[in-house]
Amino acid sequence: MPKLHNTVITLAIASGLTLGATLMAPRSATAQPMPVSASSYSFTSINPLQDYLLGAGDVLFIEVVNLPSTVTNQRQFSVNLDGSLTLPLAGRVMVGGLTLPQAEQVILKAYSKVMRFPAVTVTLQTPRPMKILVAGEVTRPGSYIVPFTSVSTSAPGIGLSGGLTWPRLSQVLAQSGGITQEADIRNIEVRRQLGNGQTAVTRINLWEMIQSGEANQDITLRSDDVIVVPKAKEINAAEAVRVASATFSPQVIRVQVVGEVARPGFVEVPANATLTQGIGAAGGFNVQRANMSRVTLVRLNRDGTVSRRRIPFSLAAQPNANNNPVLQQGDVIVVERSGLTQVGDTIGNALRPLGALGTLGFFINLFD
């Protein structure tokens, strides 16, 4: 950080855990925005408000010491659509795209032109609605307006004024419908624009959070962050069951069960449901007609292709990719007929139009 002669910068968490700064400038000092080093940047190791970029809709609380009371009593100022603030005496000041420390210095510089020895305190009073883009292996990729969470207490450095906290990664993934079962949760990327025009990328391992409870993997997000969930190269069925139980996975999926089950049709099952549970949700096998050792799983892949697998099914099988796979949204389970049922159905279809006399003649010919 560049040295400012006789400049005092005090960062504090004040009035509802907001970040504030008091700056006092000498007659000849001019403050310049401080660049952020992308190489040493980490989302989880710095003050959460330090990297927040101001934009239209943010409400700032700005107090200027020694400002004549005849000028104004206004302390709250909204960032305009063009990223500017209209301040008493200082006029129009551009703060859009700046971090809070950078904005504080720009405001200080503006007041240094019209006052002697100004002292400025700036806090983020109310953040604008957050817009976050989610891409990759989630149920509904796209751009989302993410609400802030209201809490009674908050850890230092995380809270905002009014008892609000920043939304977390798991919350936004859940809002986008949850991850797909092909998601690689060990290598999720969060891309963030920095105050110096650079883009920082942090890789998140949510599997580590599931395994060991490492809460710092569930980072807080900022407006305009981009979340990219890559596709896994290999799916572990046992892990998929645990992942599907997490809050950032869909809670319920819809699959179709057709063929020789008690209640064929669409069923809703938990997101971590296996083939066994899907058949159970449809009432189980029709034991008199079903081939209970051979089931076909039809799946519409995300690339538009359709895969069809004949599975050597076993009711006793643990979750695994071979004979009891974890289901995905939109899967179709086909329970086939047994060999004896197929023969019986063929005979029945042949005899149905003949009537009683024709049936007798059919069996006479059959035995002959």
N, C-alpha and C positions, 0 to 999 in steps of 0.2 A: 504494500500500500504506500503510495507516495506520501512523503512527510509534508505536513502543512505547518508552517511556522506560526506559533502562538494560537494554533487552532485546537479547540477542545472538542472531542467527539465522545459523547456518552451514549452507549447503547443500553437500553433498559427494557425490561418487560413491565409494562405499567397498565393500570386500569383494565383489567380483564385480560391480562397476558398479551398485550399488543406490543409491537416493537416500536420504540421511540428513539429519536436522536436529538440532542441539543447541540447546536453548532454556534460558536462565537467567532467572528472573523475580525482581524485587525483591519486597519484602514487600507492597506495595500494588498491584502491577501485575495487571491482568486482561486476558488476550488474547482478542480476538474473531476469528472466522473472516474471512479475507480474501476479498472477492468477486473473481470473475474477470470481466473486461470482455469481453463478447461481440463488441463492435465492433472490438476490436484483436486478437481471438483468431485464431490460425492454427495448424493442426495441425502444420505443418512448421517452425515457427520457435521453439517452446518446448521445454523439457526434456520428454521423453516421459512421465516419471512425474509431472510437475507437474499434469497434468489427469486422472490416474487416480482414479476414484471407488471408494472402498473398499466392499466388500460381503461377504456371508456366504461363508466359505471362505478368505478372504485370511489369510495368516499373517504377522504383524508381529514384528520383533525390536525390543523396547523395553528400553532400559537407563535406569535412574533413578539418577543420581549421589547419593550420601549416603543411599540407602535402607538402613535397618538390615539387616545380614546375617541377623538372626534372623527377618526377615519371610519371605523366599523367595529362592531362587537362580534362579527361572524368568525367562527372558528372551524366550521365544517365546510368542505369544498368537494364537489364532485368533479371527477375527470370527464371532460367533454368528449364528444365523439371523435374529435380530431386529436385527442390525447393531451389537450391543454388544460391548464387551470387559469381561472381569472382571479387574481389575488389583489386585495386592496393595496394601493400605492405602488406595488410592483408591476401590476398589469398582467399581461398574458405570458404564462410560463409553460413550456412544453415538458411533460413528464411521461407521456405514453412510451412504453417500451423500456423504461428505466426501472432499476431496482429501487427500493426505498432509500438506501444510502446514497445512490446516485441522484435521486430526486431531491433529497435533502440538500445536497451540495448545489444543485441547480437553483433551488429556491433561495438558498443563502446568497448565492452570487447575484441573483436578481435584486434582493433587498440591500446588498452591499452597495449597489449603484445609487440608491435613494436614501440610505440611512448610514449613520456612523455606528460601528460596532454592533451590528444586529445579532440577535440570538434567536434561533429558529428551532422549534420542536415539532416534529412530524410523526404521526402515528397512522396506521391503517385502521380506520374506524369501522368500515363495512366493506368487505370485498365484493366485487361484482360476481354475478353467477358464473360458475366455472364451466367451460366448454372443453371436453376431452374427446379425442379421437381414439377409437379402439379398432384394431385391425388384426387379421389372422384368424386363429382357431378359437373363435367365440361364436356363440349361437347367432347373435345379431350384430355383425360388425357395423360401425358407423360412428357418427358424432353424437355426443350426449351432453346435455346440460345436467350437471351433477350438483345436488344440493349439499350444503354444509350440514354437519351433524351438531345438534344442540346437546350440550352436556352441562352438568352442574359444576364439575371440577375438571381440570385438565392438567396434564404434565407441562412443566415449564418449556417454553419454546414451541409448543404445538398448538396452544390455544389462540383464539382470536377474541376480540371484544364481544360482549354479549353472550359469553359461554358457548361459542361456536368452535368446532374443530375442523381441520382440513379433512376432506374425504380421503380414504385409503384405497390402495390398489385393489384389494379384495372386494371392496364395496362397488367400485366401478365395473369390475369384471362381472359381478352379480347383476348389476344394472343392465349390462349388455346381454343378458340371458345366460351367463355362465360360460365356462370354457367347454370346448368339445372334448370328446374322449380321445382325440388324436393330438391334443395340445401337449407341447413340451413345456411343462411348468418349471423346469430347471433353468431355462434360458429366456425368460420373458424380458423384453427390452422396454425401457421407458426413456423416451427422447424428450429433451427439454431445451428450449431456447434460453440462452444466457443473455445477460445485459450487455455483453460486448459483441453480440451478433453471432456468436458461435453456438453450436448445438452439442449438448452433453448427452451421453448415452450411459445409462446404468443398467446392468443385467441383474435380474432378480431370480432367486431360486425359492419358489414357493413350496417345493417338495421338502426343502430343509426346514421350513416353518412347520409343515405338517409333522415331520419326523421328530424335531427337537424343540418345537415351540419358539423358534427364533423370530420374535415379533418384529425385529428391525427389518426383516425382509418385506413386510407389509408396509411399504413406505407411504407417506402422505404425498398427495398430488397437487399440482398447480394448474391453473387455467392454461389451455393450449398444449398441455402435455400430450404425447402420442404413445399409446401402449401397443406393442406388437407382440402377439403370442404366436411363436413358430409352431410348425408341425413336427411331431416327434418322429424320429427315424424308426423307432421300435416301441411297441406297446407291451407293457408288462401287465397281465391280467390282474394279478394280486394287487399291484400298485394302483391300477385303475379303480378298483373297488374303494380303496382308501381315499383317492383323490375325489371320486364322485360324492363322497360324504362331506367334503369341505364346503364352506359357505360360498365360495366362488364358482361352484359347479351348479348346474341346474338341479333343482330339487325333484322334479318329476319329468319324465319323458313319456311320449306316446308311441306305442308300437301296435302292429296289427298281427293277430294270430288267426290263421285260417286252417281249414282241414279238420282233422278228426280230434277236436277238443269239445268240451261240454258247452262252452259259450263262445263261438268264433266271432271275431270282430275286433274293433279297436279297444285297447286297454291302456290305462295309465299305470306306470310302475315307477318306483324310486329310480333316481338317476344312476345308482350303482347296481341296478338289477341285472341278474344273469339270465341266460336262456331258460333255466329251470324256473325262475320266478316269473318270467313272461308267460310260460305255459300254465303255471299255477294261477296267474291272474285271470286267465281265460277259463278257469274251472277245472283244469287238468285234462289229461288224456281221456278220450272215449275208449275205455279199456277193451270194449268188444270189437272196435274197428281199427284202432290206431296201431301203427308200427312204432312202438315206443323206443326203439333203438336207432331210428333213423329220422332225422329232422333236417329240413332245408332252411337256411337263413339267407334271405334276400336283402341286400343293403344298397341304398342309393348313396354313392360316394359324393364328396363335396365337389369333385371335378366333373360331375355329371354322369359318370359311368355307373354301371350297375354290376355288383358282384353277387354271385350265387354259390353258396357253399353247402354241401351235404355233410352234416355233422353226425359222427357216431355218438349219439346221445346216451348219457347215463344219469339217472336221478341222483346217484351218490357222488357224482363228480364235484370237486371243488372248483371255484372260479378259475378257468384257464382258457387259453385261446383255442384249444383243440376241440374239446367236447362239452364245454359249458362257458362260452364267451360272454363277456359283458355286453349288454345291448346298447344300441345307440338310437337317438331320435329318428323315427321313421322306418325302423327295421320292420321286415315282414317275416314272421315265423310260419313255416308251412309244415304241418304235421301230416305225414303221408299215411295211406291206408296199409294195413297188413296184406300179405299175399292172399290169405284166405278170404279177406273182405273183398279184395279186387275180383276174385273168382266169383264170389257170391253176387256181387253187384253186376258183373257181366251177365250171369245167368238170369238174374232178376230183370235186367233191362231187356233181355231177349224174350223173356216170357210175358212181360207186362202187356203187350198188345194182343196176345193170343187168347186170353180168357181161360176158363177152366178146362174146356175140351182140348184146346190147343196145348195146354200144360201137360195133360195126360198123354197126348200124342208125342210131345217132345221127349218125355221120359221113356216111352216105349221105344222110340227111335234110338235114344241114348244107350239103353241096355242092349238093344239089338246090335 
